[in-house]
Amino acid sequence: MRLPIVFAALTALFWGMYGPVIGLARSAEGGNAFKPYLLIGVAYLIWAILGGAIGMKATGAPFEFSGPGVKWGFIGGSLGAFGALTLTLAMFSFPTGMKPRPDIVMPIVFGGAVCITALTNLVVIRSQGGHADVNPMLWVGMIGMAICIVIVAANTPHAGPHKKPAAPIESPTSDVTSKAESDGSAK
């Protein structure tokens, strides 16, 4: 059971850093949110193909796909891509003059994703004719998650704007000393 927890923690680490790093990319590109989004797509493509191929090889899976596997894999990938797009739009759509706020957006995204996963699983189970006993604590947890999202978003520290280094202040005596050293009169 340890390995799934390690991978889940790594996912939280990577995705938790995702919003702030995309903010850095956007700043580096003059505030344009869609240049980093294009590179997100390139990165997803490269890592998904490499990771998938390595995983298939390691598990001995044949390079053959079923129709439903292709359909659901494409839908899942599209949902991930749409999520990356709407995350980019969330960061891009702050009012004019206001900088993107990953400290507000990311708790909503990831706290909300946990709740959506639970609801989606209920819908899938029921659509397949199954029955899921829903513990009332699920609803308590979702309300708690909403409260936690607000608390985390309200209390997350964020970096201020980068300040230019102050110009060195030269005193009149240092100016005289440096001139004397340059013409060779100081000994």
C-alpha positions as a LaTeX table, in Angstrom:
\begin{tabular}{lrrr}
\hline
Residue & $x$ (\AA) & $y$ (\AA) & $z$ (\AA) \\
\hline
Met1 & 0.00 & 0.00 & 0.00 \\
Arg2 & 2.99 & 2.32 & 0.41 \\
Leu3 & 3.70 & 2.78 & $-3.34$ \\
Pro4 & 0.27 & 4.21 & $-4.26$ \\
Ile5 & 0.57 & 6.73 & $-1.42$ \\
Val6 & 4.06 & 7.73 & $-2.62$ \\
Phe7 & 2.81 & 8.26 & $-6.18$ \\
Ala8 & $-0.26$ & 10.18 & $-4.94$ \\
Ala9 & 2.01 & 12.41 & $-2.83$ \\
Leu10 & 4.26 & 12.99 & $-5.86$ \\
Thr11 & 1.20 & 13.91 & $-7.94$ \\
Ala12 & 0.16 & 16.42 & $-5.27$ \\
Leu13 & 3.72 & 17.78 & $-5.30$ \\
Phe14 & 3.83 & 18.16 & $-9.10$ \\
Trp15 & 0.32 & 19.54 & $-9.47$ \\
Gly16 & 0.70 & 21.77 & $-6.44$ \\
Met17 & 3.71 & 23.41 & $-8.09$ \\
Tyr18 & 1.95 & 23.54 & $-11.48$ \\
Gly19 & $-0.03$ & 26.77 & $-10.96$ \\
Pro20 & 2.82 & 28.87 & $-9.56$ \\
Val21 & 5.24 & 27.62 & $-12.25$ \\
Ile22 & 2.74 & 28.40 & $-15.01$ \\
Gly23 & 2.48 & 31.87 & $-13.46$ \\
Leu24 & 6.26 & 32.23 & $-13.83$ \\
Ala25 & 6.04 & 31.08 & $-17.46$ \\
Arg26 & 3.28 & 33.58 & $-18.14$ \\
Ser27 & 5.33 & 36.40 & $-16.60$ \\
Ala28 & 8.34 & 35.38 & $-18.69$ \\
Glu29 & 6.16 & 35.57 & $-21.81$ \\
Gly30 & 4.97 & 39.10 & $-21.14$ \\
Gly31 & 1.68 & 38.06 & $-19.54$ \\
Asn32 & 0.40 & 35.93 & $-22.42$ \\
Ala33 & $-1.27$ & 32.84 & $-20.94$ \\
Phe34 & $-1.47$ & 30.90 & $-24.19$ \\
Lys35 & 2.24 & 30.60 & $-24.91$ \\
Pro36 & 2.76 & 28.53 & $-21.74$ \\
Tyr37 & $-0.44$ & 26.59 & $-22.55$ \\
Leu38 & 1.03 & 25.55 & $-25.90$ \\
Leu39 & 4.16 & 24.30 & $-24.11$ \\
Ile40 & 1.97 & 22.47 & $-21.58$ \\
Gly41 & 0.52 & 20.57 & $-24.55$ \\
Val42 & 3.98 & 19.72 & $-25.88$ \\
Ala43 & 5.07 & 18.52 & $-22.43$ \\
Tyr44 & 1.91 & 16.42 & $-22.00$ \\
Leu45 & 2.44 & 14.87 & $-25.43$ \\
Ile46 & 6.07 & 13.98 & $-24.80$ \\
Trp47 & 5.63 & 12.67 & $-21.25$ \\
Ala48 & 2.38 & 10.81 & $-22.00$ \\
Ile49 & 3.87 & 9.01 & $-24.99$ \\
Leu50 & 7.16 & 8.19 & $-23.24$ \\
Gly51 & 5.50 & 7.24 & $-19.94$ \\
Gly52 & 2.82 & 5.17 & $-21.67$ \\
Ala53 & 5.32 & 3.33 & $-23.87$ \\
Ile54 & 7.67 & 2.62 & $-20.96$ \\
Gly55 & 4.75 & 1.49 & $-18.78$ \\
Met56 & 3.40 & $-0.80$ & $-21.52$ \\
Lys57 & 6.84 & $-2.33$ & $-22.06$ \\
Ala58 & 7.43 & $-2.80$ & $-18.32$ \\
Thr59 & 4.08 & $-4.54$ & $-17.85$ \\
Gly60 & 4.30 & $-6.57$ & $-21.06$ \\
Ala61 & 1.14 & $-5.02$ & $-22.51$ \\
Pro62 & 0.77 & $-5.48$ & $-26.29$ \\
Phe63 & 0.65 & $-2.38$ & $-28.49$ \\
Glu64 & $-2.96$ & $-3.13$ & $-29.45$ \\
Phe65 & $-6.01$ & $-1.14$ & $-28.37$ \\
Ser66 & $-9.73$ & $-1.91$ & $-28.16$ \\
Gly67 & $-12.36$ & 0.48 & $-29.50$ \\
Pro68 & $-13.74$ & 1.32 & $-26.04$ \\
Gly69 & $-10.19$ & 1.73 & $-24.68$ \\
Val70 & $-9.35$ & 4.23 & $-27.43$ \\
Lys71 & $-12.65$ & 6.08 & $-26.90$ \\
Trp72 & $-12.33$ & 6.38 & $-23.11$ \\
Gly73 & $-8.60$ & 7.09 & $-23.27$ \\
Phe74 & $-9.23$ & 9.93 & $-25.72$ \\
Ile75 & $-12.10$ & 11.29 & $-23.63$ \\
Gly76 & $-9.92$ & 11.14 & $-20.50$ \\
Gly77 & $-7.04$ & 12.87 & $-22.27$ \\
Ser78 & $-9.42$ & 15.51 & $-23.62$ \\
Leu79 & $-10.79$ & 16.15 & $-20.13$ \\
Gly80 & $-7.21$ & 16.63 & $-18.90$ \\
Ala81 & $-6.45$ & 19.01 & $-21.78$ \\
Phe82 & $-9.69$ & 20.95 & $-21.20$ \\
Gly83 & $-8.75$ & 21.16 & $-17.52$ \\
Ala84 & $-5.36$ & 22.62 & $-18.45$ \\
Leu85 & $-7.12$ & 25.10 & $-20.78$ \\
Thr86 & $-9.68$ & 26.18 & $-18.20$ \\
Leu87 & $-6.90$ & 26.49 & $-15.60$ \\
Thr88 & $-5.06$ & 28.76 & $-18.03$ \\
Leu89 & $-8.27$ & 30.75 & $-18.56$ \\
Ala90 & $-8.82$ & 30.97 & $-14.78$ \\
Met91 & $-5.36$ & 32.47 & $-14.39$ \\
Phe92 & $-5.78$ & 34.70 & $-17.47$ \\
Ser93 & $-9.21$ & 36.11 & $-16.66$ \\
Phe94 & $-8.45$ & 38.14 & $-13.53$ \\
Pro95 & $-9.57$ & 41.77 & $-13.87$ \\
Thr96 & $-7.31$ & 44.18 & $-15.72$ \\
Gly97 & $-4.40$ & 45.27 & $-13.60$ \\
Met98 & $-4.70$ & 42.30 & $-11.24$ \\
Lys99 & $-2.02$ & 39.65 & $-11.42$ \\
Pro100 & $-2.94$ & 35.93 & $-11.67$ \\
Arg101 & $-3.54$ & 34.42 & $-8.25$ \\
Pro102 & $-2.57$ & 30.73 & $-8.13$ \\
Asp103 & $-3.12$ & 30.92 & $-4.36$ \\
Ile104 & $-6.84$ & 31.40 & $-5.09$ \\
Val105 & $-7.23$ & 29.25 & $-8.20$ \\
Met106 & $-5.28$ & 26.11 & $-7.21$ \\
Pro107 & $-7.18$ & 25.26 & $-3.98$ \\
Ile108 & $-10.46$ & 25.56 & $-5.91$ \\
Val109 & $-9.13$ & 23.33 & $-8.69$ \\
Phe110 & $-7.73$ & 20.55 & $-6.53$ \\
Gly111 & $-10.24$ & 20.68 & $-3.70$ \\
Gly112 & $-13.04$ & 20.73 & $-6.24$ \\
Ala113 & $-11.48$ & 17.87 & $-8.23$ \\
Val114 & $-11.71$ & 15.54 & $-5.22$ \\
Cys115 & $-15.43$ & 16.23 & $-4.90$ \\
Ile116 & $-16.06$ & 15.87 & $-8.65$ \\
Thr117 & $-14.23$ & 12.52 & $-8.62$ \\
Ala118 & $-16.55$ & 11.23 & $-5.89$ \\
Leu119 & $-19.68$ & 12.43 & $-7.71$ \\
Thr120 & $-18.49$ & 11.06 & $-11.05$ \\
Asn121 & $-17.86$ & 7.65 & $-9.47$ \\
Leu122 & $-21.44$ & 7.65 & $-8.12$ \\
Val123 & $-22.83$ & 8.47 & $-11.57$ \\
Val124 & $-20.69$ & 5.79 & $-13.26$ \\
Ile125 & $-21.70$ & 3.11 & $-10.73$ \\
Arg126 & $-25.38$ & 3.95 & $-11.12$ \\
Ser127 & $-25.18$ & 4.20 & $-14.93$ \\
Gln128 & $-23.77$ & 0.67 & $-14.98$ \\
Gly129 & $-26.77$ & $-0.58$ & $-12.99$ \\
Gly130 & $-24.87$ & $-0.76$ & $-9.73$ \\
His131 & $-25.80$ & 0.54 & $-6.34$ \\
Ala132 & $-23.54$ & 2.57 & $-4.12$ \\
Asp133 & $-24.29$ & 3.06 & $-0.45$ \\
Val134 & $-23.34$ & 6.65 & 0.17 \\
Asn135 & $-22.05$ & 7.34 & 3.63 \\
Pro136 & $-23.35$ & 10.71 & 4.87 \\
Met137 & $-19.74$ & 11.57 & 5.73 \\
Leu138 & $-19.17$ & 12.01 & 1.97 \\
Trp139 & $-21.44$ & 15.08 & 2.03 \\
Val140 & $-19.85$ & 16.29 & 5.27 \\
Gly141 & $-16.44$ & 15.90 & 3.61 \\
Met142 & $-17.54$ & 17.91 & 0.58 \\
Ile143 & $-18.82$ & 20.73 & 2.78 \\
Gly144 & $-15.57$ & 20.52 & 4.75 \\
Met145 & $-13.60$ & 20.66 & 1.51 \\
Ala146 & $-15.44$ & 23.84 & 0.47 \\
Ile147 & $-14.58$ & 25.40 & 3.83 \\
Cys148 & $-10.95$ & 24.25 & 3.52 \\
Ile149 & $-10.68$ & 25.73 & 0.01 \\
Val150 & $-11.69$ & 29.13 & 1.38 \\
Ile151 & $-9.33$ & 28.86 & 4.36 \\
Val152 & $-6.35$ & 27.78 & 2.23 \\
Ala153 & $-7.02$ & 30.38 & $-0.48$ \\
Ala154 & $-7.41$ & 33.16 & 2.08 \\
Asn155 & $-4.22$ & 32.29 & 3.95 \\
Thr156 & $-1.74$ & 31.19 & 1.29 \\
Pro157 & 1.27 & 33.50 & 1.15 \\
His158 & 2.27 & 34.67 & $-2.30$ \\
Ala159 & 5.30 & 36.43 & $-3.65$ \\
Gly160 & 5.04 & 40.14 & $-4.26$ \\
Pro161 & 6.26 & 41.84 & $-7.41$ \\
His162 & 9.97 & 41.62 & $-8.06$ \\
Lys163 & 11.77 & 44.76 & $-6.97$ \\
Lys164 & 14.66 & 46.20 & $-8.92$ \\
Pro165 & 17.83 & 46.38 & $-6.86$ \\
Ala166 & 18.48 & 49.83 & $-5.47$ \\
Ala167 & 21.25 & 51.78 & $-7.15$ \\
Pro168 & 24.35 & 51.93 & $-4.96$ \\
Ile169 & 24.68 & 55.19 & $-3.08$ \\
Glu170 & 28.09 & 56.73 & $-3.49$ \\
Ser171 & 29.42 & 59.12 & $-0.90$ \\
Pro172 & 31.49 & 62.12 & $-2.01$ \\
Thr173 & 34.63 & 60.68 & $-0.34$ \\
Ser174 & 34.39 & 57.36 & $-2.18$ \\
Asp175 & 34.15 & 59.25 & $-5.48$ \\
Val176 & 37.32 & 61.24 & $-4.68$ \\
Thr177 & 39.18 & 58.09 & $-3.56$ \\
Ser178 & 38.27 & 56.16 & $-6.73$ \\
Lys179 & 39.46 & 59.07 & $-8.94$ \\
Ala180 & 42.72 & 59.28 & $-7.05$ \\
Glu181 & 43.27 & 55.51 & $-7.41$ \\
Ser182 & 42.58 & 55.64 & $-11.15$ \\
Asp183 & 45.09 & 58.44 & $-11.89$ \\
Gly184 & 47.76 & 56.89 & $-9.61$ \\
Ser185 & 47.93 & 59.74 & $-7.08$ \\
Ala186 & 46.72 & 57.63 & $-4.13$ \\
Lys187 & 49.39 & 55.51 & $-2.42$ \\
\hline
\end{tabular}
